């Protein structure tokens, strides 16, 4: 009985994990970049085939876990911001009604005149990475590119390509254009293609804004705790009942044995008396 209950518990836990994985959404942004000038429009889309009811949320320096209706226009699983300002800078993600979360995107809005156009999602190891330095108004001036505060090189075209990136290319990038200024920094992640033997690589950039909670793990942990709370009392009560039943049977056998022993002795005594009477009768 205990093994069957444990199997049910494991099955329910696996089902909860499967639901969490199956209903995972993917957040994308249009235009596909992480830095924007003030005054442009931005769309954030939760890509998911299920009906889990995904909505876009964000963390900013002012407020945390606010939903699209508070700062944008929600259309299904998408959120449109008609005009962005520096206050819209923050971490964005999709969240379902059950509390599952998608990947997160760091969006930076600047009031300056230079932005760095870089991939929003992690770059696959071995692929090429192209960075563009854009000014407002547009110019054809050379741009200098930096990684983790150190100059990489200056490109006359304003574009820089890193070929066959590796994990060592992961870091904080920015660019600058003479007489225009420099861009805000953006974290670029490099990830490996997941395999059956390799563990997924964390691509969370260092940021002062708190990232979204790991709701999927929390949801799974909550389900496990719920199952334990349901099954543990059942296990304990079953074990107590079995233990009490065995003790009662043992006590009953002992009592019967104690009761039967005097009766047997008495019967033996009567049998002896009967033999003596029979013997005496034959002698007479």
KOLVORO-481768 format. One line per 8 residues: number of its first residue (from 1); their letters; for each residue x, y, z of N, C-alpha, C, CB. Coordinates in steps of 0.05 Angstrom, whole numbers, plus 32768, in hexadecimal, padded with zeros to 4 digits. Glycine has a CB too. Layout:
% residues N
NUM> A> X:Y:Z:X:Y:Z:X:Y:Z:X:Y:Z | ...
This chain:
% residues 284
1> XXXXXXXX> 8011:7FE8:8000:8000:8000:8000:8011:8019:8000:7FED:8000:8018 | 8027:8018:8011:8038:802F:8012:8047:8034:7FF8:804D:802B:8028 | 8050:801E:7FEA:805D:8021:7FD1:804B:802C:7FBC:8069:8006:7FC7 | 8032:8023:7FBC:801E:802E:7FA8:801A:804C:7FAC:8004:801F:7FAA | 8018:8054:7FC5:8013:8071:7FCB:802B:8081:7FC3:800D:8075:7FE9 | 8043:8077:7FC8:805B:8085:7FC0:805D:8088:7FA2:8075:8077:7FCB | 8055:8072:7F93:8055:8074:7F76:8041:8089:7F6C:804E:8059:7F6A | 802A:808B:7F79:8016:809F:7F72:8022:80BB:7F77:7FFD:809C:7F82
9> XXXXXXXX> 8030:80BE:7F8D:803C:80D8:7F93:8051:80E0:7F7E:804A:80D8:7FAF | 8062:80CD:7F76:8076:80D3:7F62:8069:80D9:7F47:8089:80BB:7F5F | 8053:80CB:7F41:8045:80CF:7F28:8039:80EB:7F27:802F:80BA:7F23 | 802D:80F4:7F3D:8021:810E:7F3E:8036:8124:7F3C:8011:8112:7F58 | 804E:811F:7F48:8063:8132:7F47:806E:8135:7F2A:807A:812A:7F5A | 8070:811E:7F1C:807A:811E:7F01:8066:812C:7EEF:807F:8102:7EF7 | 804C:8128:7EF4:8037:8136:7EE4:8039:8154:7EE8:801B:812C:7EEC | 803D:815D:7F01:8040:8179:7F07:8058:8185:7EF8:8043:817E:7F25
17> XXXXXXXX> 806F:8176:7EF8:8086:8180:7EEA:8082:8181:7ECC:809F:816E:7EF1 | 8074:816C:7EC2:806E:816C:7EA5:805D:8183:7E9D:8061:8152:7E9E | 8048:818A:7EAD:8037:81A0:7EA8:8047:81BA:7EA8:8020:81A2:7EBC | 805A:81BC:7EBB:806A:81D5:7EBD:807C:81D8:7EA5:807B:81D4:7ED6 | 8087:81C1:7E9B:8099:81C3:7E84:8089:81C7:7E6A:80AA:81AA:7E82 | 8072:81B9:7E68:8063:81BA:7E4F:8058:81D6:7E4B:804C:81A6:7E50 | 8050:81E4:7E60:8043:81FE:7E5E:8057:8215:7E5F:802E:8201:7E73 | 8070:820F:7E59:8084:8224:7E5A:8081:8237:7E42:80A0:8218:7E5B
25> XXXXXXXX> 807F:8251:7E47:807C:8265:7E31:8098:8270:7E2B:8068:827B:7E39 | 8099:8280:7E15:80B1:828D:7E0D:80AB:82AA:7E07:80BE:827E:7DF3 | 80BA:82BC:7E14:80B5:82D9:7E10:80C7:82E3:7DFA:80BB:82E8:7E2A | 80BC:82F1:7DE6:80CB:82FE:7DD1:80C3:831C:7DD1:80C5:82F1:7DB5 | 80D3:832B:7DC4:80CF:8348:7DC3:80D2:8353:7DA6:80E3:8357:7DD6 | 80C2:8366:7D9F:80C3:8372:7D85:80C3:8391:7D87:80AB:8369:7D73 | 80D7:839E:7D7B:80EE:8394:7D6C:8100:8383:7D7E:80FE:83AB:7D60 | 810E:836F:7D71:811D:835C:7D80:8139:8368:7D89:8121:8343:7D70
33> XXXXXXXX> 8139:8377:7D9E:8151:8381:7DAA:814C:8388:7DC7:815C:839A:7D9A | 8161:838D:7DD6:815E:8391:7DF3:8160:83AF:7DFA:8172:8382:7E02 | 8169:83C1:7DE8:816B:83DD:7DEE:815A:83ED:7DDB:8189:83E6:7DED | 814E:8403:7DE6:813C:8413:7DD6:8140:8431:7DDD:811E:840B:7DDA | 813B:8442:7DC9:813A:845E:7DCF:811E:8465:7DDA:8140:846F:7DB5 | 811C:847A:7DE9:8102:8482:7DF3:80F0:848A:7DDC:8105:849A:7E07 | 80D6:8485:7DDF:80C3:848E:7DCB:80BA:847A:7DB7:80CD:84A5:7DBD | 80C7:8462:7DB6:80BF:844E:7DA3:80AB:843A:7DAF:80D8:843E:7D98
41> XXXXXXXX> 809F:842A:7D9F:808C:8416:7DA8:8099:83FA:7DAA:8073:8415:7D96 | 8090:83EA:7DBE:809C:83D0:7DC2:8085:83BC:7DC7:80B0:83D0:7DDA | 8088:83A4:7DBC:8074:838F:7DC1:8082:8377:7DCE:8066:8386:7DA6 | 8076:836C:7DE2:8080:8354:7DEF:806C:833E:7DEC:8086:8359:7E0E | 8075:8326:7DE2:8063:8311:7DDB:806A:82F7:7DEA:8064:830B:7DBD | 8055:82EB:7DF7:8058:82D1:7E04:8051:82BC:7DF0:8046:82CF:7E1E | 8065:82AE:7DE6:8060:8299:7DD2:805A:827E:7DE0:8078:8296:7DBF | 8041:8274:7DDD:8039:825C:7DEB:8021:8251:7DDC:8034:8260:7E09
49> XXXXXXXX> 8020:8236:7DD8:8009:822A:7DCA:7FF3:8221:7DDD:8013:8212:7DBB | 7FF7:8222:7DF7:7FE3:8219:7E09:7FD0:8230:7E11:7FEF:820D:7E22 | 7FBD:822A:7E21:7FAA:823E:7E2B:7FAF:8244:7E48:7F8D:8234:7E26 | 7FC8:8246:7E4F:7FCF:824A:7E6C:7FCA:8267:7E75:7FEC:8243:7E70 | 7FC3:8279:7E63:7FBD:8294:7E6B:7FD5:82A4:7E73:7FAA:8294:7E82 | 7FE9:82A6:7E61:8002:82B4:7E67:7FFE:82D2:7E65:8018:82AB:7E53 | 800C:82E0:7E77:800C:82FD:7E76:8028:8307:7E7B:7FF8:8308:7E8C | 802E:831F:7E71:8049:832B:7E73:804A:833A:7E8D:804F:833D:7E5B
57> XXXXXXXX> 805F:8335:7E9C:8065:8344:7EB5:8081:8350:7EB4:8062:8331:7ECE | 8087:8362:7EC7:80A1:836E:7EC7:80AA:8377:7EE3:80A2:8386:7EB4 | 80C4:8379:7EE6:80D0:8386:7EFD:80DF:839F:7EF4:80E3:8372:7F0C | 80DA:83B5:7F01:80E9:83CD:7EFC:80F5:83D7:7F16:80D7:83E3:7EEE | 8104:83EE:7F14:810F:83F9:7F2D:80FA:8405:7F3F:8124:840E:7F26 | 80E2:8409:7F34:80CC:8415:7F44:80B9:8400:7F4F:80BD:8429:7F32 | 80B1:83ED:7F3E:809D:83D9:7F47:80A6:83BE:7F3D:8081:83E0:7F3C | 809B:83A9:7F4A:80A2:838D:7F43:8088:837E:7F3D:80B2:8380:7F59
65> XXXXXXXX> 808B:836A:7F2B:8076:8357:7F24:805C:8365:7F1B:8070:8345:7F3B | 805E:837C:7F0E:8046:8389:7F04:803E:837D:7EE9:804B:83A8:7F01 | 8024:837B:7EE3:801B:836F:7ECB:8017:8384:7EB5:8002:835F:7ECF | 8013:837A:7E9C:8012:838B:7E85:7FFD:83A1:7E87:800D:837A:7E6C | 7FE6:839B:7E93:7FD0:83AE:7E94:7FD8:83C7:7EA4:7FB8:83A2:7EA2 | 7FED:83C6:7EB4:7FF6:83DD:7EC4:8007:83F0:7EB4:8005:83D3:7EDC | 8013:83E7:7E9E:8026:83F9:7E90:8025:83F5:7E71:8042:83F3:7E99 | 8014:83E4:7E67:8012:83DF:7E4A:7FF6:83D7:7E42:8026:83CA:7E41
73> XXXXXXXX> 7FF3:83CE:7E2A:7FD9:83C5:7E20:7FDB:83A7:7E1A:7FD1:83D4:7E06 | 7FCB:8397:7E29:7FCC:837A:7E26:7FBA:8371:7E0F:7FC3:836C:7E40 | 7FC4:8360:7DFE:7FB5:8354:7DE8:7FBA:8336:7DE8:7FBC:8361:7DCC | 7FA8:8327:7DF4:7FAD:830A:7DF7:7FC5:8306:7E09:7FB1:82FD:7DDC | 7FD9:82F7:7DFE:7FF2:82F2:7E0D:8008:8305:7E06:7FFB:82D5:7E08 | 8001:831B:7DF9:8015:8330:7DF2:8010:8349:7E01:8014:8335:7DD3 | 8025:835A:7E02:8023:8374:7E0F:8031:8389:7DFE:8030:8373:7E2C | 8023:839E:7DF8:802E:83B3:7DE7:8032:83CD:7DF7:801B:83B9:7DCF
81> XXXXXXXX> 804A:83D8:7DF4:8050:83F2:7E01:8052:8406:7DEA:806A:83F1:7E13 | 803F:8419:7DE7:803F:842B:7DD0:8056:843E:7DD0:8025:843A:7DD0 | 805E:8448:7DE8:8075:845A:7DEB:8084:8452:7E03:806B:8478:7DEC | 809E:844C:7E00:80AE:8443:7E17:80BE:845B:7E21:80C1:842C:7E0F | 80C3:845A:7E3C:80D3:846E:7E49:80E8:8460:7E5B:80C2:8481:7E5B | 80FB:846F:7E66:8110:8462:7E76:8104:8453:7E8D:8123:8478:7E80 | 80ED:845B:7E97:80E0:844D:7EAE:80D7:8431:7EA6:80C8:845C:7EB8 | 80D6:842B:7E8C:80CE:8411:7E82:80E5:83FD:7E82:80C1:8413:7E67
89> XXXXXXXX> 80FD:8406:7E89:8114:83F4:7E8A:810F:83E0:7EA1:812E:8403:7E8E | 8115:83C6:7E9B:8112:83B2:7EB0:8113:8396:7EA4:80F7:83B6:7EBE | 810A:8383:7EB4:810A:8367:7EAD:80ED:835E:7EA7:8117:8355:7EC3 | 80E9:8352:7E90:80CE:834A:7E87:80CD:832C:7E84:80C7:8358:7E6C | 80B6:8320:7E8A:80B2:8303:7E87:8094:82FD:7E84:80BE:82F4:7E9F | 808E:82E5:7E7B:8072:82DB:7E79:806C:82CA:7E92:806D:82CB:7E5F | 8053:82CC:7E9B:804B:82BD:7EB3:802F:82B2:7EAE:804C:82CE:7ECD | 802A:8299:7EB5:8010:828C:7EB1:7FFF:828F:7EC9:8014:826E:7EAA
97> XXXXXXXX> 7FE6:8287:7EC7:7FD3:8288:7EDD:7FDD:8276:7EF4:7FB7:8280:7ED5 | 7FEA:8260:7EED:7FF4:824D:7F01:800E:8256:7F0E:7FF8:8232:7EF5 | 801A:826C:7F04:8033:8276:7F10:804C:826E:7F02:8035:826D:7F2C | 804A:825F:7EEB:8062:8257:7EDC:806D:8270:7ECE:805C:8240:7EC8 | 8087:8271:7EC9:8093:8288:7EBD:80A4:8280:7EA4:80A5:8297:7ED0 | 80A8:8293:7E92:80B8:828E:7E7A:80D4:8298:7E7E:80AB:829C:7E61 | 80E3:829A:7E68:80FD:82A7:7E69:80F9:82C5:7E6E:810C:82A3:7E4E | 810D:82D2:7E77:810B:82EF:7E7C:811C:82FF:7E68:8114:82F5:7E99
105> XXXXXXXX> 8113:8318:7E63:8121:832A:7E51:8126:8344:7E5F:8110:832E:7E37 | 813F:834E:7E5E:8146:8367:7E6A:8143:837D:7E54:8162:8367:7E76 | 8131:838F:7E59:812B:83A5:7E46:8137:83BF:7E51:810D:83A8:7E40 | 8147:83CD:7E41:8153:83E6:7E49:814A:83FD:7E37:8172:83E4:7E49 | 813F:8412:7E43:8136:842A:7E34:8148:8441:7E3C:8118:8430:7E39 | 8154:844E:7E29:8167:8464:7E2F:815D:847E:7E24:8182:845D:7E24 | 8163:8493:7E33:815E:84AE:7E29:8175:84BA:7E1A:8155:84C0:7E3F | 818B:84AA:7E17:81A3:84B4:7E09:81A0:84B1:7DEB:81BB:84A4:7E13
113> XXXXXXXX> 81B7:84B2:7DDE:81B6:84B2:7DC0:81C5:849A:7DB4:81C3:84CB:7DB6 | 81CC:8486:7DC4:81DA:846E:7DBA:81CF:8455:7DC7:81F9:8470:7DBE | 81C9:8441:7DB7:81C0:8427:7DC2:81D1:8411:7DB5:81A2:8423:7DBD | 81D3:83FB:7DC3:81E0:83E3:7DB8:81CB:83CF:7DB0:81F4:83D6:7DCD | 81CB:83C7:7D97:81B8:83B3:7D8D:81C5:8398:7D90:81B0:83B8:7D70 | 81BA:8387:7DA2:81C5:836D:7DA8:81AF:8359:7DAA:81D6:836E:7DC2 | 81B4:833F:7DA8:81A0:832A:7DAA:8192:832B:7DC5:81AB:830F:7DA5 | 8177:8328:7DC5:8168:8327:7DDD:816B:830D:7DEC:814B:832D:7DD8
121> XXXXXXXX> 816A:82F7:7DDC:816C:82DC:7DE8:8189:82D2:7DE7:815A:82C8:7DD8 | 8190:82BE:7DF7:81AB:82B4:7DF8:81B5:82AB:7DDC:81AE:829D:7E0B | 81CE:82AE:7DD7:81DB:82A6:7DBE:81E5:828A:7DC1:81F2:82BA:7DB5 | 81E0:8279:7DAD:81E9:825D:7DAF:8207:825C:7DAA:81DB:824C:7D9A | 8215:824C:7DBA:8232:8249:7DB8:8239:823F:7D9C:823D:8236:7DCE | 824C:824C:7D8F:8255:8244:7D74:8249:8256:7D5F:824D:8228:7D6F | 8233:8265:7D66:8227:8278:7D52:8237:8292:7D51:820A:827D:7D59 | 8230:82A2:7D3D:823C:82BD:7D3B:822B:82D1:7D4A:8240:82C5:7D1D
129> XXXXXXXX> 8238:82E5:7D56:822A:82FA:7D65:8230:8315:7D58:8232:82FA:7D83 | 821B:8323:7D4F:821F:833D:7D43:8213:8353:7D54:8211:833E:7D27 | 8222:8367:7D5B:821A:837E:7D6B:821B:8397:7D5A:822C:8381:7D84 | 8207:83A8:7D5E:8205:83C1:7D4E:8202:83D9:7D61:81ED:83C1:7D3B | 8211:83EE:7D5C:820F:8406:7D6C:8200:841B:7D5C:822C:8411:7D73 | 81E9:8424:7D67:81D7:8436:7D58:81D5:8450:7D67:81BC:8429:7D54 | 81D5:8466:7D58:81D3:8481:7D65:81B9:848E:7D5B:81EB:8492:7D5E | 81B1:84A2:7D6A:819A:84B3:7D62:81A2:84D0:7D63:8181:84AD:7D75
137> XXXXXXXX> 81A1:84DE:7D4C:819A:84D3:7D31:81AF:84C0:7D26:8196:84EB:7D1D | 81A8:84AF:7D13:81BB:849B:7D08:81D4:84A9:7CFD:81AD:848B:7CF3 | 81EB:849B:7D00:8204:84A5:7CF5:8214:848E:7CEA:8214:84B5:7D0B | 8228:8494:7CDA:823A:8480:7CCF:8256:8481:7CDD:823D:8484:7CB1 | 8256:848B:7CF6:8270:848D:7D04:8279:8472:7D0F:826D:84A2:7D1B | 8293:846F:7D13:829D:8456:7D1F:8292:8453:7D3B:82BC:8456:7D1F | 8290:8439:7D44:8286:8433:7D5E:829A:8421:7D6D:826A:8425:7D5C | 829E:8426:7D86:82B0:8416:7D97:829F:8403:7DA7:82C2:8428:7DA9
145> XXXXXXXX> 82A8:83EA:7DA9:8299:83D5:7DB8:82A9:83CC:7DD0:8292:83BD:7DA5 | 829A:83C9:7DE6:82A7:83C1:7E00:8299:83A9:7E0B:82A6:83D9:7E14 | 82AA:8399:7E19:829F:8381:7E28:82AA:8382:7E44:82A7:8366:7E19 | 8298:8382:7E57:82A0:8383:7E74:82B3:839A:7E79:82AD:8368:7E7C | 82AE:83B1:7E6C:82BE:83C9:7E71:82D7:83CB:7E61:82C5:83CA:7E8E | 82DF:83B7:7E52:82F8:83B8:7E42:82F1:83BB:7E25:8309:839E:7E47 | 8301:83CB:7E17:82FD:83CF:7DFA:8303:83B6:7DEB:830E:83E7:7DF0 | 82F0:83AE:7DD9:82F6:8397:7DC7:8303:83A1:7DAE:82DB:8388:7DC0
153> XXXXXXXX> 82F5:83B2:7D9F:8301:83BF:7D88:82ED:83D4:7D7E:8306:83AA:7D71 | 82F6:83E5:7D6B:82E6:83FA:7D5F:82E0:83F2:7D42:82F5:8415:7D60 | 82C7:83F4:7D3A:82BF:83ED:7D1F:82B4:8406:7D11:82A8:83D7:7D20 | 82BE:840A:7CF9:82B6:8421:7CE9:8299:8420:7CE0:82C8:8425:7CD2 | 828F:8408:7CDD:8273:8404:7CD3:825E:8406:7CE9:8271:83E9:7CC6 | 8267:8406:7D03:8254:8406:7D19:8249:83EB:7D20:823E:8418:7D12 | 8253:83D6:7D12:824B:83BA:7D18:8263:83A9:7D1F:823C:83AE:7CFF | 8260:8397:7D32:8275:8384:7D39:826A:8368:7D3A:8282:838C:7D54
161> XXXXXXXX> 8279:8355:7D2E:8270:8339:7D2E:8285:8328:7D3C:826B:832F:7D12 | 827C:8318:7D4F:828D:8304:7D5D:8286:82E9:7D51:828A:8305:7D7C | 829A:82DB:7D46:8295:82C2:7D39:8298:82AA:7D4C:82A8:82BE:7D21 | 8286:8297:7D4A:8287:827E:7D5A:828B:8284:7D78:829E:826C:7D4F | 8277:8291:7D83:827A:8299:7D9F:827B:8281:7DB2:8262:82AB:7DA7 | 8288:8285:7DC8:828A:8271:7DDE:8280:827E:7DF8:82A7:8266:7DE1 | 8281:826E:7E0D:8278:8279:7E27:8289:8290:7E30:8278:8263:7E3C | 82A2:8291:7E27:82B3:82A8:7E2F:82AA:82C2:7E23:82D0:82A2:7E26
169> XXXXXXXX> 8299:82C1:7E0E:828F:82DA:7E02:8277:82E5:7E12:8287:82D5:7DE5 | 826D:82D6:7E25:8257:82E0:7E35:8260:82F7:7E47:824B:82C9:7E46 | 824F:830C:7E48:8257:8323:7E59:8246:833B:7E54:8274:832A:7E54 | 824F:8352:7E5F:8241:836B:7E5E:824D:837D:7E48:8242:837A:7E79 | 823D:8383:7E33:8246:8392:7E1C:823A:83AE:7E1A:8240:8382:7E02 | 8249:83C0:7E0F:823F:83DB:7E09:824F:83E6:7DF2:8242:83ED:7E22 | 8246:83FC:7DE7:8255:8409:7DD0:8254:8427:7DD3:8248:8400:7DB5 | 8265:8434:7DC4:8265:8452:7DC5:826B:845C:7DAA:827B:845C:7DDA
177> XXXXXXXX> 8260:8474:7DA4:8265:8482:7D8A:826F:849E:7D91:824B:8483:7D79 | 8285:84A5:7D85:8291:84BF:7D8B:827D:84D6:7D85:82AA:84C3:7D7B | 827C:84E9:7D96:826A:8500:7D95:824D:84FA:7D99:826E:850E:7D7A | 8246:84E1:7D9E:822A:84D9:7DA4:8227:84CF:7DC0:8221:84C5:7D90 | 823B:84C0:7DCA:8239:84B5:7DE4:823B:8496:7DE3:821F:84BD:7DF1 | 8233:8489:7DF9:8235:846C:7DFB:821A:8460:7E02:824A:8464:7E0F | 8217:8447:7DFD:81FE:8439:7E02:81FD:842E:7E1E:81FA:8422:7DEE | 81E5:8427:7E28:81E4:8418:7E41:81F0:83FC:7E3D:81C6:8416:7E4C
185> XXXXXXXX> 81F8:83EF:7E52:8203:83D4:7E50:81EC:83C0:7E4D:8214:83CD:7E68 | 81F2:83AA:7E3F:81E0:8393:7E3C:81EF:8379:7E40:81D2:8393:7E20 | 81E3:8367:7E4F:81EF:834D:7E54:81E8:833B:7E3D:81E5:8341:7E6F | 81FD:832D:7E33:81F9:831A:7E1D:8200:82FE:7E28:820A:8321:7E04 | 81ED:82EC:7E25:81F1:82D0:7E2F:81F8:82BE:7E18:81D8:82C6:7E3D | 8209:82AA:7E1E:8210:8295:7E0A:8209:827B:7E17:822F:8297:7E03 | 81FA:826B:7E09:81F1:8251:7E14:81F8:823B:7E01:81D2:8252:7E19 | 81F9:8222:7E0D:81FF:820B:7DFD:81E5:81FD:7DF6:8213:81F7:7E0B
193> XXXXXXXX> 81E5:81EE:7DE1:81CD:81DF:7DD9:81C9:81C8:7DED:81CF:81D3:7DBC | 81B1:81C7:7DFA:81AC:81B2:7E0E:81AD:8196:7E03:8191:81B7:7E1C | 81B9:8184:7E12:81BB:8168:7E0A:81B0:8157:7E21:81D7:815F:7E03 | 81AF:813D:7E1D:81A5:812B:7E32:81B8:8129:7E49:81A0:810F:7E26 | 81D2:812F:7E45:81E5:812C:7E5A:81ED:8147:7E67:81FE:811E:7E50 | 81EA:815D:7E58:81F2:8177:7E62:81DB:8185:7E70:81FC:8189:7E4B | 81E1:8193:7E85:81CD:81A2:7E93:81CA:81BE:7E86:81D6:81A6:7EB1 | 81B1:81C8:7E87:81AC:81E3:7E7B:81BE:81F8:7E88:818F:81EB:7E7E
201> XXXXXXXX> 81C8:820A:7E78:81DA:821F:7E82:81CA:8238:7E8A:81EF:8226:7E6D | 81CF:8242:7EA2:81C1:825A:7EAB:81CA:8272:7E9A:81C7:825F:7EC8 | 81B6:8282:7E92:81BC:8299:7E81:81B1:82B3:7E8E:81B1:8296:7E65 | 81AD:82B3:7EA8:81A2:82CA:7EB5:81B8:82E0:7EB8:8196:82C3:7ED0 | 81B4:82F8:7EAD:81C8:830C:7EAF:81C8:8319:7ECB:81C4:8322:7E9A | 81DF:8324:7ED4:81DF:8332:7EED:81D0:834C:7EE9:81FC:8337:7EF6 | 81BE:8352:7EFA:81AD:836A:7EF8:81A5:8373:7F13:8195:8365:7EE6 | 81A1:838D:7F16:8198:8398:7F2F:817A:8394:7F33:819F:83B5:7F31
209> XXXXXXXX> 816C:838D:7F1E:814F:8388:7F20:814B:836B:7F25:8140:8391:7F06 | 813A:8365:7F39:8135:8349:7F40:8128:833A:7F29:8124:8347:7F59 | 8133:8322:7F22:8127:8312:7F0D:810D:8305:7F16:813A:82FC:7F03 | 80FC:82FB:7F03:80E3:82EE:7F0B:80E8:82D5:7F1C:80D3:82E7:7EF3 | 80D6:82CD:7F2D:80DA:82B6:7F3E:80D9:829C:7F2E:80C5:82B5:7F53 | 80E6:8287:7F38:80E6:826D:7F2B:80CC:825F:7F33:80FF:825C:7F33 | 80B6:8267:7F26:809C:825D:7F2E:8098:8240:7F28:8087:826E:7F21 | 80A5:8237:7F13:80A1:821B:7F0C:80AC:8209:7F21:80AF:8215:7EF1
217> XXXXXXXX> 80C4:820F:7F2C:80CF:81FF:7F41:80BE:8203:7F5A:80EC:8208:7F47 | 80B5:821B:7F5F:80A4:8220:7F77:808A:8210:7F74:809E:823D:7F7A | 807F:8210:7F5C:8066:8201:7F57:806A:81E3:7F5C:805B:8206:7F3B | 8080:81D8:7F52:8086:81BC:7F56:808A:81B6:7F73:809E:81B4:7F46 | 8099:81C7:7F81:809D:81C3:7F9E:8084:81C4:7FAE:80B1:81D7:7FA9 | 8072:81D7:7FA6:8058:81D9:7FB3:8048:81C0:7FAF:8049:81F2:7FA9 | 8048:81B5:7F96:8039:819D:7F91:8044:8185:7FA1:8039:8197:7F73 | 805E:8183:7FA3:806A:816E:7FB3:8062:8170:7FD0:8088:816E:7FB0
225> XXXXXXXX> 8063:8189:7FDB:805B:818D:7FF7:803E:8186:7FFB:8061:81AA:7FFF | 802D:818E:7FE8:8011:8188:7FEA:800C:816A:7FEA:8002:8195:7FD3 | 801A:815C:7FD9:8016:813F:7FD8:8020:8132:7FF2:8025:8133:7FC0 | 8036:813C:7FFC:8040:8130:8015:802D:8135:802C:805B:813C:801C | 8021:814D:802D:800E:8154:8042:7FF5:8142:8040:8006:8171:8041 | 7FEE:813A:8028:7FD6:812A:8024:7FDC:810C:802B:7FCC:812C:8008 | 7FF3:8102:8022:7FF9:80E6:8025:8005:80DF:8040:800B:80DD:8010 | 8015:80F1:804C:8023:80EA:8065:800F:80E3:807C:8034:8101:806E
233> XXXXXXXX> 7FFA:80F3:8081:7FE7:80EA:8096:7FDB:80CF:8090:7FD1:80FF:8099 | 7FD6:80CA:8076:7FCB:80B0:806F:7FDE:809A:8076:7FC4:80AF:8051 | 7FF8:809D:8070:800C:8089:8076:800E:8085:8094:8028:8092:806B | 800F:809A:80A3:8012:8098:80C0:7FFA:808A:80CD:8015:80B4:80CD | 7FE2:8092:80C5:7FCA:8085:80D0:7FC8:8068:80C9:7FB0:8094:80C6 | 7FD1:8061:80B0:7FD0:8045:80A8:7FE4:8035:80B8:7FD7:8042:808A | 7FFC:803F:80BC:8010:8031:80CC:8006:802D:80E9:802A:8040:80CC | 7FFA:8042:80F5:7FF0:8040:8110:7FDA:802B:8113:7FE5:805B:811A
241> XXXXXXXX> 7FC8:802A:80FF:7FB2:8016:8100:7FBD:7FFA:80FE:7F9E:801C:80EA | 7FD0:7FF6:80EB:7FDC:7FDC:80E8:7FEB:7FD3:8102:7FF0:7FDB:80D1 | 7FF9:7FE6:810E:8008:7FE0:8127:7FF5:7FD9:813D:801A:7FF7:812F | 7FE0:7FE9:8141:7FCC:7FE3:8156:7FBE:7FC8:8151:7FB8:7FF9:8157 | 7FB8:7FC2:8138:7FAA:7FA9:8131:7FBC:7F91:8138:7FA2:7FA9:8114 | 7FD6:7F93:8132:7FE8:7F7D:8138:7FEB:7F7A:8156:8004:7F82:812B | 7FED:7F90:8165:7FEF:7F8E:8182:7FD6:7F82:818E:7FF4:7FAA:818E | 7FBF:7F89:8183:7FA6:7F7E:818E:7FA5:7F60:8189:7F8E:7F8C:8181
249> XXXXXXXX> 7FAE:7F57:8171:7FAE:7F3A:816C:7FC1:7F2B:817E:7FB5:7F35:814F | 7FD9:7F37:8183:7FEC:7F2A:8194:7FE1:7F28:81B1:8007:7F3A:8194 | 7FD5:7F3D:81BA:7FC9:7F3D:81D5:7FB3:7F29:81D8:7FBF:7F59:81DC | 7FA2:7F26:81C3:7F8C:7F13:81C4:7F96:7EF7:81C5:7F7A:7F17:81AC | 7FAB:7EF0:81B6:7FB6:7ED5:81B7:7FC1:7ECE:81D2:7FCC:7ED2:81A2 | 7FCE:7EE2:81DE:7FDA:7EDE:81F9:7FC4:7ED9:820D:7FEB:7EF6:8201 | 7FAF:7EE9:820C:7F99:7EE6:821F:7F8B:7ECB:821C:7F84:7EFC:821B | 7F87:7EC2:8203:7F7B:7EA8:81FF:7F8C:7E92:820A:7F76:7EA3:81E1
257> XXXXXXXX> 7FA7:7E95:8205:7FBA:7E81:8210:7FB9:7E7F:822E:7FD6:7E87:8207 | 7FB7:7E97:823B:7FB6:7E97:8258:7F9C:7E8C:8263:7FBA:7EB4:8262 | 7F87:7E91:8255:7F6D:7E86:825E:7F6B:7E68:825A:7F56:7E94:824F | 7F76:7E5E:8244:7F74:7E42:823E:7F86:7E31:824F:7F7B:7E3E:8221 | 7F9C:7E3C:8259:7FAF:7E2C:8269:7FA2:7E21:8282:7FC7:7E3D:8270 | 7F94:7E30:8294:7F88:7E25:82AC:7F73:7E10:82A5:7F7B:7E3B:82BC | 7F64:7E14:828F:7F4F:7E01:8288:7F5B:7DE7:8281:7F3E:7E0C:8271 | 7F71:7DE7:8273:7F7F:7DCF:826B:7F89:7DC0:8283:7F96:7DD4:8258
265> XXXXXXXX> 7F94:7DCF:8297:7F9E:7DC2:82AF:7F86:7DB6:82BF:7FAC:7DD7:82C1 | 7F70:7DC4:82BF:7F59:7DB9:82CE:7F4F:7DA0:82C1:7F42:7DCE:82CF | 7F4E:7DA0:82A7:7F45:7D88:8298:7F58:7D71:829E:7F43:7D8D:827A | 7F72:7D76:829F:7F85:7D61:82A5:7F81:7D56:82C0:7FA2:7D6C:82A2 | 7F7B:7D68:82D4:7F76:7D5E:82EF:7F5D:7D4C:82F0:7F72:7D76:8302 | 7F48:7D54:82E3:7F30:7D43:82E2:7F35:7D28:82D5:7F1A:7D52:82D3 | 7F45:7D28:82C1:7F4C:7D0F:82B4:7F5B:7CFD:82C7:7F5D:7D14:829B | 7F6D:7D09:82D7:7F7C:7CF8:82EA:7F6A:7CED:82FF:7F92:7D09:82F8
273> XXXXXXXX> 7F57:7CFD:8309:7F43:7CF3:831D:7F33:7CDD:8312:7F31:7D0A:8327 | 7F2B:7CDF:82F9:7F1A:7CCB:82ED:7F29:7CB1:82EA:7F11:7CD4:82D1 | 7F44:7CB2:82E4:7F54:7C9A:82E2:7F56:7C8D:82FD:7F70:7CA1:82D7 | 7F59:7C9D:8313:7F5B:7C92:832D:7F42:7C84:8335:7F62:7CA7:8342 | 7F2B:7C8F:832F:7F11:7C83:8336:7F0D:7C69:8327:7EFA:7C96:8330 | 7F15:7C69:830E:7F12:7C51:82FD:7F24:7C3B:8308:7F1A:7C57:82E0 | 7F3C:7C41:8310:7F4F:7C2D:831B:7F44:7C21:8335:7F6A:7C39:8320 | 7F3A:7C33:8346:7F2F:7C2A:8360:7F17:7C18:835C:7F28:7C42:8372
281> XXXX> 7F06:7C1E:8348:7EEE:7C0E:8343:7EF6:7BF2:8339:7EDD:7C1C:832E | 7F0A:7BF0:8329:7F13:7BD5:8320:7F1F:7BC5:8337:7F27:7BD8:830A | 7F2D:7BD2:8349:7F38:7BC4:8360:7F22:7BB8:8372:7F4A:7BD6:8370 | 7F0D:7BC8:8375:7EF7:7BBE:8386:7EE8:7BA7:8377:7EE4:7BD4:838D
